[in-house]
Amino acid sequence: MEKSAETISLRKFRKLSTTGQHKVLLELVEKHLHAADLRPFHVRYRELLDGAAIDRFAPAGNLTDREYILALQHFHRSYLNRLNEPVELLRETWEGQFPVTVVLEGVRSPYNLGSIFRLIDNFGFEKLVSNMKNPKPDHPQCQKAARGTQSWIPFSVEPNLKVFLATRARPLVAIELAPQSIPLFEWTPPAECDLLLGNEAYGISEELLGLADTIISIPMQGYKHSMNISHALACVASYLTVNIE
């Protein structure tokens, strides 16, 4: 493996699974752990990483070369070690850091569904609810975008969202560009809430929009006054986690 980390072609490396790419990069890191000159390592690591569809390691800016390569080793080992944990254990122990549930109406893209699973994990929200039976979390495109998070983030299908939302004793916040919406940065996130996102093309239905306690929109400065729903959720989630009451 150490030899392949040095010699594997970029084309072959890019065809590897995420796990395979982490394994190759870890072997490269461990081969150079005690190298006096890390410049050849940095060149090869960046070369491989440029073609990799995996998460990047974001180190602190003040690390020495030795600290940096040890941190890289920990980063890749941590990813591979997580794969050995039983999915059932991950699912049972998941606990959101923020009392926020994401609710989807009519979202049809498996890629968007997977991206939203990943964002819920990133920001530490509780769970995901959709009114669509398809796409399912095991759809290949969903799995690719979710990077495994679909295995432990709680997910349920509620075909009648109007009935479901009526049972929720918490504010409903709709993310939608509407006449009555307020700009995101003027919104004070409540202590807990449900975040509602709508169909990629048509947005949130008037029926559900009428149930919302608050409607927020994201200010946009370009010609295209629309945004991918996963990008919209990322904007709102980032703001919410900093400003929640």
TORLUM-376280 format. One record per residue (C-alpha): x, y, z; residue in three letters. Coordinates in steps of 0.1 Angstrom, whole numbers, plus 5000, padded with zeros to 4 digits. Each point is the difference from the previous one (the first is absolute). Layout:
% TORLUM-376280
<node><xx>X</xx><yy>Y</yy><zz>Z</zz><r>ALA</r></node>
...
//
This chain:
% TORLUM-376280
<node><xx>5000</xx><yy>5000</yy><zz>5000</zz><r>MET</r></node>
<node><xx>5029</xx><yy>5024</yy><zz>5008</zz><r>GLU</r></node>
<node><xx>5013</xx><yy>4995</yy><zz>4965</zz><r>LYS</r></node>
<node><xx>4966</xx><yy>5006</yy><zz>4985</zz><r>SER</r></node>
<node><xx>4996</xx><yy>5032</yy><zz>5019</zz><r>ALA</r></node>
<node><xx>5031</xx><yy>5013</yy><zz>4983</zz><r>GLU</r></node>
<node><xx>4993</xx><yy>4986</yy><zz>4966</zz><r>THR</r></node>
<node><xx>4963</xx><yy>4996</yy><zz>4995</zz><r>ILE</r></node>
<node><xx>4988</xx><yy>5020</yy><zz>4970</zz><r>SER</r></node>
<node><xx>4976</xx><yy>5029</yy><zz>5006</zz><r>LEU</r></node>
<node><xx>4975</xx><yy>4983</yy><zz>4978</zz><r>ARG</r></node>
<node><xx>5000</xx><yy>4968</yy><zz>5021</zz><r>LYS</r></node>
<node><xx>5000</xx><yy>5020</yy><zz>5032</zz><r>PHE</r></node>
<node><xx>4969</xx><yy>5020</yy><zz>4990</zz><r>ARG</r></node>
<node><xx>4981</xx><yy>4967</yy><zz>4992</zz><r>LYS</r></node>
<node><xx>5006</xx><yy>4987</yy><zz>5036</zz><r>LEU</r></node>
<node><xx>4972</xx><yy>5002</yy><zz>5025</zz><r>SER</r></node>
<node><xx>5002</xx><yy>5026</yy><zz>5027</zz><r>THR</r></node>
<node><xx>5013</xx><yy>4973</yy><zz>5024</zz><r>THR</r></node>
<node><xx>5026</xx><yy>4990</yy><zz>4975</zz><r>GLY</r></node>
<node><xx>5012</xx><yy>5035</yy><zz>4995</zz><r>GLN</r></node>
<node><xx>5003</xx><yy>5005</yy><zz>5038</zz><r>HIS</r></node>
<node><xx>5020</xx><yy>4968</yy><zz>5002</zz><r>LYS</r></node>
<node><xx>5025</xx><yy>5011</yy><zz>4973</zz><r>VAL</r></node>
<node><xx>5004</xx><yy>5034</yy><zz>5015</zz><r>LEU</r></node>
<node><xx>5005</xx><yy>4986</yy><zz>5035</zz><r>LEU</r></node>
<node><xx>5027</xx><yy>4976</yy><zz>4987</zz><r>GLU</r></node>
<node><xx>5017</xx><yy>5030</yy><zz>4983</zz><r>LEU</r></node>
<node><xx>4999</xx><yy>5019</yy><zz>5033</zz><r>VAL</r></node>
<node><xx>5014</xx><yy>4972</yy><zz>5020</zz><r>GLU</r></node>
<node><xx>5028</xx><yy>4994</yy><zz>4976</zz><r>LYS</r></node>
<node><xx>5012</xx><yy>5035</yy><zz>5006</zz><r>HIS</r></node>
<node><xx>4993</xx><yy>5004</yy><zz>5037</zz><r>LEU</r></node>
<node><xx>5037</xx><yy>5001</yy><zz>5009</zz><r>HIS</r></node>
<node><xx>5013</xx><yy>5016</yy><zz>4968</zz><r>ALA</r></node>
<node><xx>5025</xx><yy>5028</yy><zz>5005</zz><r>ALA</r></node>
<node><xx>4987</xx><yy>5018</yy><zz>4969</zz><r>ASP</r></node>
<node><xx>4963</xx><yy>5001</yy><zz>4994</zz><r>LEU</r></node>
<node><xx>5000</xx><yy>5019</yy><zz>4968</zz><r>ARG</r></node>
<node><xx>4997</xx><yy>4969</yy><zz>4978</zz><r>PRO</r></node>
<node><xx>4971</xx><yy>4988</yy><zz>5022</zz><r>PHE</r></node>
<node><xx>4981</xx><yy>5033</yy><zz>4997</zz><r>HIS</r></node>
<node><xx>5004</xx><yy>4999</yy><zz>4962</zz><r>VAL</r></node>
<node><xx>4986</xx><yy>4964</yy><zz>4997</zz><r>ARG</r></node>
<node><xx>4973</xx><yy>5005</yy><zz>5026</zz><r>TYR</r></node>
<node><xx>4987</xx><yy>5031</yy><zz>4983</zz><r>ARG</r></node>
<node><xx>5002</xx><yy>4983</yy><zz>4966</zz><r>GLU</r></node>
<node><xx>4978</xx><yy>4972</yy><zz>5012</zz><r>LEU</r></node>
<node><xx>4976</xx><yy>5022</yy><zz>5021</zz><r>LEU</r></node>
<node><xx>4993</xx><yy>5022</yy><zz>4970</zz><r>ASP</r></node>
<node><xx>4982</xx><yy>4971</yy><zz>4983</zz><r>GLY</r></node>
<node><xx>4983</xx><yy>4986</yy><zz>5031</zz><r>ALA</r></node>
<node><xx>4963</xx><yy>5004</yy><zz>5008</zz><r>ALA</r></node>
<node><xx>5006</xx><yy>4998</yy><zz>5037</zz><r>ILE</r></node>
<node><xx>4999</xx><yy>5024</yy><zz>5030</zz><r>ASP</r></node>
<node><xx>5031</xx><yy>5022</yy><zz>5004</zz><r>ARG</r></node>
<node><xx>5020</xx><yy>5003</yy><zz>5031</zz><r>PHE</r></node>
<node><xx>5000</xx><yy>5036</yy><zz>5013</zz><r>ALA</r></node>
<node><xx>5029</xx><yy>5004</yy><zz>5023</zz><r>PRO</r></node>
<node><xx>5007</xx><yy>5029</yy><zz>5024</zz><r>ALA</r></node>
<node><xx>5024</xx><yy>5025</yy><zz>4984</zz><r>GLY</r></node>
<node><xx>5027</xx><yy>4998</yy><zz>5026</zz><r>ASN</r></node>
<node><xx>5010</xx><yy>4963</yy><zz>4998</zz><r>LEU</r></node>
<node><xx>5035</xx><yy>4988</yy><zz>4995</zz><r>THR</r></node>
<node><xx>5007</xx><yy>4975</yy><zz>4972</zz><r>ASP</r></node>
<node><xx>5002</xx><yy>4972</yy><zz>5026</zz><r>ARG</r></node>
<node><xx>4967</xx><yy>5011</yy><zz>5016</zz><r>GLU</r></node>
<node><xx>4983</xx><yy>5004</yy><zz>4966</zz><r>TYR</r></node>
<node><xx>5009</xx><yy>4965</yy><zz>4988</zz><r>ILE</r></node>
<node><xx>4989</xx><yy>4984</yy><zz>5033</zz><r>LEU</r></node>
<node><xx>4967</xx><yy>5019</yy><zz>4997</zz><r>ALA</r></node>
<node><xx>4996</xx><yy>4987</yy><zz>4965</zz><r>LEU</r></node>
<node><xx>5006</xx><yy>4965</yy><zz>5012</zz><r>GLN</r></node>
<node><xx>4973</xx><yy>5004</yy><zz>5027</zz><r>HIS</r></node>
<node><xx>4976</xx><yy>5015</yy><zz>4974</zz><r>PHE</r></node>
<node><xx>5002</xx><yy>4970</yy><zz>4977</zz><r>HIS</r></node>
<node><xx>5001</xx><yy>4974</yy><zz>5027</zz><r>ARG</r></node>
<node><xx>4969</xx><yy>5016</yy><zz>5017</zz><r>SER</r></node>
<node><xx>4980</xx><yy>4996</yy><zz>4967</zz><r>TYR</r></node>
<node><xx>5010</xx><yy>4964</yy><zz>4996</zz><r>LEU</r></node>
<node><xx>4994</xx><yy>4991</yy><zz>5036</zz><r>ASN</r></node>
<node><xx>4965</xx><yy>5015</yy><zz>4998</zz><r>ARG</r></node>
<node><xx>4992</xx><yy>4974</yy><zz>4973</zz><r>LEU</r></node>
<node><xx>5006</xx><yy>4972</yy><zz>5025</zz><r>ASN</r></node>
<node><xx>4974</xx><yy>5013</yy><zz>5024</zz><r>GLU</r></node>
<node><xx>4967</xx><yy>4982</yy><zz>4997</zz><r>PRO</r></node>
<node><xx>4975</xx><yy>5022</yy><zz>4982</zz><r>VAL</r></node>
<node><xx>4974</xx><yy>4990</yy><zz>5026</zz><r>GLU</r></node>
<node><xx>5022</xx><yy>5015</yy><zz>5027</zz><r>LEU</r></node>
<node><xx>5004</xx><yy>5032</yy><zz>4981</zz><r>LEU</r></node>
<node><xx>4963</xx><yy>5002</yy><zz>4994</zz><r>ARG</r></node>
<node><xx>4992</xx><yy>4993</yy><zz>5037</zz><r>GLU</r></node>
<node><xx>5025</xx><yy>5025</yy><zz>5013</zz><r>THR</r></node>
<node><xx>4992</xx><yy>5029</yy><zz>4976</zz><r>TRP</r></node>
<node><xx>4988</xx><yy>5030</yy><zz>5020</zz><r>GLU</r></node>
<node><xx>4996</xx><yy>5034</yy><zz>4983</zz><r>GLY</r></node>
<node><xx>5017</xx><yy>5029</yy><zz>5017</zz><r>GLN</r></node>
<node><xx>4972</xx><yy>5023</yy><zz>4989</zz><r>PHE</r></node>
<node><xx>4962</xx><yy>4992</yy><zz>5003</zz><r>PRO</r></node>
<node><xx>4994</xx><yy>5006</yy><zz>4963</zz><r>VAL</r></node>
<node><xx>4982</xx><yy>4976</yy><zz>4977</zz><r>THR</r></node>
<node><xx>5003</xx><yy>5005</yy><zz>4962</zz><r>VAL</r></node>
<node><xx>4967</xx><yy>4994</yy><zz>4981</zz><r>VAL</r></node>
<node><xx>5000</xx><yy>4995</yy><zz>4962</zz><r>LEU</r></node>
<node><xx>4970</xx><yy>5004</yy><zz>4978</zz><r>GLU</r></node>
<node><xx>5002</xx><yy>4984</yy><zz>4965</zz><r>GLY</r></node>
<node><xx>5038</xx><yy>4998</yy><zz>4998</zz><r>VAL</r></node>
<node><xx>5007</xx><yy>4976</yy><zz>4972</zz><r>ARG</r></node>
<node><xx>5037</xx><yy>5001</yy><zz>4994</zz><r>SER</r></node>
<node><xx>5020</xx><yy>4972</yy><zz>5017</zz><r>PRO</r></node>
<node><xx>5030</xx><yy>5022</yy><zz>4999</zz><r>TYR</r></node>
<node><xx>4982</xx><yy>5028</yy><zz>5019</zz><r>ASN</r></node>
<node><xx>4987</xx><yy>4975</yy><zz>5025</zz><r>LEU</r></node>
<node><xx>5035</xx><yy>4986</yy><zz>5007</zz><r>GLY</r></node>
<node><xx>5014</xx><yy>5035</yy><zz>5003</zz><r>SER</r></node>
<node><xx>4974</xx><yy>5009</yy><zz>5026</zz><r>ILE</r></node>
<node><xx>5008</xx><yy>4969</yy><zz>5020</zz><r>PHE</r></node>
<node><xx>5036</xx><yy>5011</yy><zz>5001</zz><r>ARG</r></node>
<node><xx>4991</xx><yy>5035</yy><zz>5010</zz><r>LEU</r></node>
<node><xx>4978</xx><yy>4988</yy><zz>5029</zz><r>ILE</r></node>
<node><xx>5031</xx><yy>4980</yy><zz>5012</zz><r>ASP</r></node>
<node><xx>5023</xx><yy>5030</yy><zz>4994</zz><r>ASN</r></node>
<node><xx>4979</xx><yy>5024</yy><zz>5020</zz><r>PHE</r></node>
<node><xx>4987</xx><yy>4976</yy><zz>5027</zz><r>GLY</r></node>
<node><xx>4963</xx><yy>5001</yy><zz>4993</zz><r>PHE</r></node>
<node><xx>4976</xx><yy>4974</yy><zz>5012</zz><r>GLU</r></node>
<node><xx>4985</xx><yy>4982</yy><zz>4970</zz><r>LYS</r></node>
<node><xx>4986</xx><yy>5001</yy><zz>4965</zz><r>LEU</r></node>
<node><xx>4963</xx><yy>4997</yy><zz>4990</zz><r>VAL</r></node>
<node><xx>4988</xx><yy>4998</yy><zz>4964</zz><r>SER</r></node>
<node><xx>4965</xx><yy>4995</yy><zz>4984</zz><r>ASN</r></node>
<node><xx>5016</xx><yy>4980</yy><zz>4971</zz><r>MET</r></node>
<node><xx>5005</xx><yy>4962</yy><zz>5000</zz><r>LYS</r></node>
<node><xx>5025</xx><yy>5005</yy><zz>4972</zz><r>ASN</r></node>
<node><xx>5029</xx><yy>5006</yy><zz>4998</zz><r>PRO</r></node>
<node><xx>5009</xx><yy>4977</yy><zz>5029</zz><r>LYS</r></node>
<node><xx>5032</xx><yy>5005</yy><zz>5021</zz><r>PRO</r></node>
<node><xx>5015</xx><yy>4969</yy><zz>4984</zz><r>ASP</r></node>
<node><xx>4999</xx><yy>5015</yy><zz>4965</zz><r>HIS</r></node>
<node><xx>5036</xx><yy>5000</yy><zz>4986</zz><r>PRO</r></node>
<node><xx>5000</xx><yy>5038</yy><zz>4993</zz><r>GLN</r></node>
<node><xx>4987</xx><yy>5007</yy><zz>5035</zz><r>CYS</r></node>
<node><xx>5026</xx><yy>4977</yy><zz>5015</zz><r>GLN</r></node>
<node><xx>5028</xx><yy>5017</yy><zz>4981</zz><r>LYS</r></node>
<node><xx>4989</xx><yy>5035</yy><zz>5011</zz><r>ALA</r></node>
<node><xx>4992</xx><yy>4990</yy><zz>5036</zz><r>ALA</r></node>
<node><xx>5034</xx><yy>4983</yy><zz>5005</zz><r>ARG</r></node>
<node><xx>4985</xx><yy>4975</yy><zz>5024</zz><r>GLY</r></node>
<node><xx>4980</xx><yy>5024</yy><zz>5021</zz><r>THR</r></node>
<node><xx>4967</xx><yy>4985</yy><zz>4987</zz><r>GLN</r></node>
<node><xx>5009</xx><yy>4970</yy><zz>5021</zz><r>SER</r></node>
<node><xx>4997</xx><yy>5017</yy><zz>5034</zz><r>TRP</r></node>
<node><xx>4979</xx><yy>5032</yy><zz>4995</zz><r>ILE</r></node>
<node><xx>4964</xx><yy>4992</yy><zz>5011</zz><r>PRO</r></node>
<node><xx>4977</xx><yy>5001</yy><zz>4969</zz><r>PHE</r></node>
<node><xx>4963</xx><yy>4995</yy><zz>4996</zz><r>SER</r></node>
<node><xx>4974</xx><yy>5004</yy><zz>4972</zz><r>VAL</r></node>
<node><xx>4969</xx><yy>5019</yy><zz>5009</zz><r>GLU</r></node>
<node><xx>4977</xx><yy>5001</yy><zz>4969</zz><r>PRO</r></node>
<node><xx>4977</xx><yy>5025</yy><zz>5015</zz><r>ASN</r></node>
<node><xx>5022</xx><yy>5029</yy><zz>5012</zz><r>LEU</r></node>
<node><xx>4970</xx><yy>5022</yy><zz>5009</zz><r>LYS</r></node>
<node><xx>4989</xx><yy>4974</yy><zz>5026</zz><r>VAL</r></node>
<node><xx>5035</xx><yy>4993</yy><zz>5012</zz><r>PHE</r></node>
<node><xx>5009</xx><yy>5037</yy><zz>5004</zz><r>LEU</r></node>
<node><xx>4967</xx><yy>5006</yy><zz>5019</zz><r>ALA</r></node>
<node><xx>5012</xx><yy>4976</yy><zz>5027</zz><r>THR</r></node>
<node><xx>5033</xx><yy>5019</yy><zz>5005</zz><r>ARG</r></node>
<node><xx>5002</xx><yy>5022</yy><zz>5031</zz><r>ALA</r></node>
<node><xx>5028</xx><yy>5022</yy><zz>4986</zz><r>ARG</r></node>
<node><xx>5003</xx><yy>5028</yy><zz>4975</zz><r>PRO</r></node>
<node><xx>5000</xx><yy>4992</yy><zz>4963</zz><r>LEU</r></node>
<node><xx>5025</xx><yy>5020</yy><zz>4980</zz><r>VAL</r></node>
<node><xx>4996</xx><yy>4999</yy><zz>4962</zz><r>ALA</r></node>
<node><xx>5030</xx><yy>5008</yy><zz>4978</zz><r>ILE</r></node>
<node><xx>4984</xx><yy>5016</yy><zz>4970</zz><r>GLU</r></node>
<node><xx>5002</xx><yy>5032</yy><zz>4978</zz><r>LEU</r></node>
<node><xx>4965</xx><yy>5014</yy><zz>5006</zz><r>ALA</r></node>
<node><xx>4984</xx><yy>5035</yy><zz>5004</zz><r>PRO</r></node>
<node><xx>4996</xx><yy>4995</yy><zz>5038</zz><r>GLN</r></node>
<node><xx>5035</xx><yy>4986</yy><zz>5005</zz><r>SER</r></node>
<node><xx>5026</xx><yy>5018</yy><zz>5022</zz><r>ILE</r></node>
<node><xx>5037</xx><yy>5000</yy><zz>4991</zz><r>PRO</r></node>
<node><xx>5020</xx><yy>4973</yy><zz>5017</zz><r>LEU</r></node>
<node><xx>5023</xx><yy>5024</yy><zz>5019</zz><r>PHE</r></node>
<node><xx>4970</xx><yy>5018</yy><zz>5016</zz><r>GLU</r></node>
<node><xx>4987</xx><yy>4967</yy><zz>5014</zz><r>TRP</r></node>
<node><xx>5005</xx><yy>4990</yy><zz>5036</zz><r>THR</r></node>
<node><xx>5000</xx><yy>4961</yy><zz>5001</zz><r>PRO</r></node>
<node><xx>4978</xx><yy>4986</yy><zz>5027</zz><r>PRO</r></node>
<node><xx>5013</xx><yy>4975</yy><zz>5026</zz><r>ALA</r></node>
<node><xx>4985</xx><yy>4972</yy><zz>4979</zz><r>GLU</r></node>
<node><xx>4983</xx><yy>4998</yy><zz>4967</zz><r>CYS</r></node>
<node><xx>4992</xx><yy>4980</yy><zz>4969</zz><r>ASP</r></node>
<node><xx>5016</xx><yy>5012</yy><zz>4967</zz><r>LEU</r></node>
<node><xx>4978</xx><yy>4995</yy><zz>4970</zz><r>LEU</r></node>
<node><xx>5015</xx><yy>4998</yy><zz>4964</zz><r>LEU</r></node>
<node><xx>4980</xx><yy>4994</yy><zz>4968</zz><r>GLY</r></node>
<node><xx>5002</xx><yy>4985</yy><zz>4966</zz><r>ASN</r></node>
<node><xx>5030</xx><yy>5009</yy><zz>4979</zz><r>GLU</r></node>
<node><xx>4979</xx><yy>5016</yy><zz>4973</zz><r>ALA</r></node>
<node><xx>4968</xx><yy>5011</yy><zz>5017</zz><r>TYR</r></node>
<node><xx>5011</xx><yy>5008</yy><zz>5035</zz><r>GLY</r></node>
<node><xx>4976</xx><yy>4996</yy><zz>5030</zz><r>ILE</r></node>
<node><xx>4963</xx><yy>4995</yy><zz>4993</zz><r>SER</r></node>
<node><xx>4977</xx><yy>5028</yy><zz>5011</zz><r>GLU</r></node>
<node><xx>4982</xx><yy>4976</yy><zz>5023</zz><r>GLU</r></node>
<node><xx>5032</xx><yy>4993</yy><zz>5021</zz><r>LEU</r></node>
<node><xx>5013</xx><yy>5036</yy><zz>4996</zz><r>LEU</r></node>
<node><xx>4968</xx><yy>5011</yy><zz>5018</zz><r>GLY</r></node>
<node><xx>5010</xx><yy>4979</yy><zz>5030</zz><r>LEU</r></node>
<node><xx>5033</xx><yy>5017</yy><zz>5004</zz><r>ALA</r></node>
<node><xx>5006</xx><yy>5021</yy><zz>5031</zz><r>ASP</r></node>
<node><xx>5029</xx><yy>5017</yy><zz>4982</zz><r>THR</r></node>
<node><xx>5011</xx><yy>5001</yy><zz>4963</zz><r>ILE</r></node>
<node><xx>5036</xx><yy>5009</yy><zz>4994</zz><r>ILE</r></node>
<node><xx>5018</xx><yy>5007</yy><zz>4967</zz><r>SER</r></node>
<node><xx>5037</xx><yy>5003</yy><zz>4992</zz><r>ILE</r></node>
<node><xx>5011</xx><yy>5033</yy><zz>4985</zz><r>PRO</r></node>
<node><xx>5015</xx><yy>4994</yy><zz>4965</zz><r>MET</r></node>
<node><xx>5019</xx><yy>5026</yy><zz>4980</zz><r>GLN</r></node>
<node><xx>5003</xx><yy>4984</yy><zz>4965</zz><r>GLY</r></node>
<node><xx>4976</xx><yy>4996</yy><zz>4971</zz><r>TYR</r></node>
<node><xx>4988</xx><yy>4966</yy><zz>5011</zz><r>LYS</r></node>
<node><xx>4977</xx><yy>5003</yy><zz>5029</zz><r>HIS</r></node>
<node><xx>4999</xx><yy>4964</yy><zz>5009</zz><r>SER</r></node>
<node><xx>5022</xx><yy>4976</yy><zz>5018</zz><r>MET</r></node>
<node><xx>5005</xx><yy>4962</yy><zz>5003</zz><r>ASN</r></node>
<node><xx>4981</xx><yy>4988</yy><zz>5031</zz><r>ILE</r></node>
<node><xx>5030</xx><yy>4984</yy><zz>5016</zz><r>SER</r></node>
<node><xx>5020</xx><yy>5033</yy><zz>4996</zz><r>HIS</r></node>
<node><xx>4970</xx><yy>5019</yy><zz>5015</zz><r>ALA</r></node>
<node><xx>5000</xx><yy>4976</yy><zz>5030</zz><r>LEU</r></node>
<node><xx>5037</xx><yy>5005</yy><zz>5004</zz><r>ALA</r></node>
<node><xx>4996</xx><yy>5038</yy><zz>5002</zz><r>CYS</r></node>
<node><xx>4971</xx><yy>4998</yy><zz>5024</zz><r>VAL</r></node>
<node><xx>5017</xx><yy>4973</yy><zz>5022</zz><r>ALA</r></node>
<node><xx>5032</xx><yy>5020</yy><zz>5003</zz><r>SER</r></node>
<node><xx>4981</xx><yy>5031</yy><zz>5011</zz><r>TYR</r></node>
<node><xx>4977</xx><yy>4981</yy><zz>5023</zz><r>LEU</r></node>
<node><xx>5027</xx><yy>4981</yy><zz>5019</zz><r>THR</r></node>
<node><xx>5018</xx><yy>5033</yy><zz>5009</zz><r>VAL</r></node>
<node><xx>4969</xx><yy>5021</yy><zz>5008</zz><r>ASN</r></node>
<node><xx>4975</xx><yy>4975</yy><zz>5016</zz><r>ILE</r></node>
<node><xx>4983</xx><yy>5013</yy><zz>5031</zz><r>GLU</r></node>
//
